[in-house]
């Protein structure tokens, strides 16, 4: 269910290039619960930043795949 709630927000926060680390504000407006933390040029940097967070499952790494599809990890 969580994925359905955030899909449109994920698309809006997905960069054309590079990788965005975004967080979830569970107490925020239902239409704006995701927020940008930082943009990275390399996936490994975004992954390390996510792993260094206290509750890493509350964060997504957003980017576009080689076919232009939206990907979140």
C-alpha positions in Angstrom: 0.0 0.0 0.0 2.9 2.4 0.8 4.1 2.1 -2.8 0.7 3.2 -4.2 0.7 6.3 -2.0 4.1 7.4 -3.0 4.3 6.5 -6.7 3.4 10.0 -8.1 5.6 11.7 -5.6 8.5 9.4 -6.5 8.1 10.3 -10.2 8.1 14.0 -9.4 11.3 13.7 -7.3 13.2 11.5 -9.7 16.0 13.4 -11.4 16.7 13.4 -15.1 20.3 12.3 -14.3 22.0 11.2 -11.1 20.3 9.9 -7.9 18.1 11.6 -5.4 17.9 10.5 -1.7 14.5 11.2 -0.4 12.9 10.8 3.0 9.4 10.1 4.2 7.5 12.5 6.5 4.8 10.3 7.9 3.2 13.3 9.6 3.2 15.5 6.6 0.4 16.3 4.1 -0.6 13.0 2.4 0.1 14.5 -1.0 3.6 15.6 0.0 5.1 13.1 2.4 8.3 12.6 0.4 11.1 15.3 0.5 14.4 15.7 -1.1 17.4 15.2 1.1 20.3 15.3 -1.3 21.2 14.8 -5.0 24.2 12.5 -5.9 26.0 11.9 -9.2 27.0 8.4 -8.2 24.7 5.6 -7.0 27.3 4.4 -4.4 27.3 7.8 -2.8 23.5 7.8 -2.5 23.5 4.2 -1.1 26.1 5.1 1.5 24.1 8.2 2.6 21.0 6.0 2.9 22.8 3.3 4.9 24.2 6.0 7.3 20.6 7.1 8.2 19.2 5.9 11.5 16.1 4.1 9.9 17.4 3.5 6.3 14.1 1.8 5.4 12.4 5.3 5.6 14.4 6.6 2.7 14.4 6.0 -1.1 17.0 6.4 -3.8 15.3 7.6 -6.9 16.7 7.6 -10.4 15.8 6.9 -14.0 16.8 3.6 -15.6 18.4 3.3 -19.0 15.0 3.0 -20.6 13.7 6.2 -18.9 11.7 4.2 -16.3 11.4 5.4 -12.7 13.3 3.3 -10.2 13.4 3.5 -6.5 15.5 1.4 -4.1 
